[in-house]
Amino acid sequence: MTIEVANRRLKVACPQGQESALLQAAEELNQRITKDNSKGQSLKTPEQAMLMTALNLAHDYLAQQRKFAQEKQALQSQVDLLQQTIEQAVKQPKKHA
């Protein structure tokens, strides 16, 4: 499949059925390259622009991983608390009226 990144045509292998996702990824990359270049970073070559964009993407990815891990831990704490509450409620003797 052929995509365009940083005004360069690239031929890449793509699993069947993933063409749309690859095109979306290429578009996202192009938008980020344009955004990074518009910030006045004075990058001289397309390779420099792609490298800076790759670093920014890696940073964003790692930040999202940390955020996901924190959210997962918070949800697990809530699940544990609910499980303890349910177990305590089940163990309590029932009052007869």
C-alpha positions as CSV (number, residue, x, y, z in Angstrom):
1,M,0.0,0.0,0.0
2,T,1.3,3.5,-0.8
3,I,0.9,6.3,1.8
4,E,2.2,9.9,1.9
5,V,4.1,11.2,4.9
6,A,5.9,14.5,5.0
7,N,5.3,15.0,1.3
8,R,7.0,11.7,0.6
9,R,5.3,8.6,-0.9
10,L,6.1,5.4,0.9
11,K,5.2,1.9,0.0
12,V,4.4,-0.2,3.1
13,A,3.1,-3.6,3.9
14,C,-0.3,-3.5,5.5
15,P,-2.4,-6.4,6.8
16,Q,-5.6,-7.0,4.9
17,G,-8.5,-5.1,6.4
18,Q,-6.2,-2.5,8.1
19,E,-5.8,-0.1,5.2
20,S,-8.2,2.4,6.7
21,A,-6.3,2.4,10.0
22,L,-3.0,2.9,8.2
23,L,-4.4,5.8,6.2
24,Q,-5.7,7.4,9.4
25,A,-2.3,6.9,11.1
26,A,-0.5,8.5,8.2
27,E,-3.0,11.5,8.3
28,E,-2.4,11.9,12.0
29,L,1.3,11.8,11.5
30,N,1.1,14.4,8.8
31,Q,-1.0,16.7,11.0
32,R,1.4,16.4,13.8
33,I,4.4,17.1,11.6
34,T,2.6,20.2,10.3
35,K,1.6,21.3,13.8
36,D,5.2,20.8,15.1
37,N,6.6,22.7,12.2
38,S,4.2,25.6,12.8
39,K,5.5,26.0,16.3
40,G,8.6,27.7,14.9
41,Q,11.0,24.8,15.7
42,S,12.9,25.7,12.5
43,L,13.5,22.1,11.4
44,K,15.7,22.1,8.3
45,T,14.8,18.7,6.9
46,P,11.8,16.5,6.7
47,E,13.8,13.9,8.6
48,Q,14.3,16.3,11.5
49,A,10.5,17.1,11.4
50,M,9.7,13.4,11.5
51,L,12.2,12.7,14.3
52,M,10.7,15.4,16.5
53,T,7.2,14.3,15.7
54,A,8.2,10.7,16.6
55,L,9.7,11.9,19.9
56,N,6.5,13.8,20.7
57,L,4.4,10.8,19.8
58,A,6.5,8.5,22.0
59,H,6.1,11.1,24.9
60,D,2.4,11.2,24.4
61,Y,2.2,7.4,24.3
62,L,4.1,7.0,27.5
63,A,2.0,9.7,29.2
64,Q,-1.1,7.8,28.2
65,Q,0.3,4.5,29.4
66,R,1.0,6.1,32.8
67,K,-2.5,7.6,33.0
68,F,-4.1,4.3,32.0
69,A,-2.1,2.4,34.7
70,Q,-3.2,5.0,37.3
71,E,-6.9,4.7,36.2
72,K,-6.7,0.9,36.2
73,Q,-5.3,0.9,39.7
74,A,-8.0,3.3,40.9
75,L,-10.7,1.1,39.3
76,Q,-9.2,-2.0,40.9
77,S,-9.3,-0.3,44.3
78,Q,-13.0,0.5,43.8
79,V,-13.7,-3.1,42.7
80,D,-11.8,-4.4,45.8
81,L,-13.8,-2.1,48.1
82,L,-17.1,-3.2,46.5
83,Q,-16.1,-6.9,46.8
84,Q,-15.2,-6.4,50.5
85,T,-18.5,-4.6,51.1
86,I,-20.5,-7.4,49.4
87,E,-18.6,-10.1,51.4
88,Q,-19.3,-8.3,54.7
89,A,-23.0,-7.9,53.8
90,V,-23.3,-11.6,53.0
91,K,-21.6,-12.7,56.2
92,Q,-23.9,-10.6,58.4
93,P,-26.7,-12.5,60.0
94,K,-30.2,-11.8,58.6
95,K,-32.7,-10.1,61.0
96,H,-36.1,-11.7,61.1
97,A,-39.1,-9.5,61.5
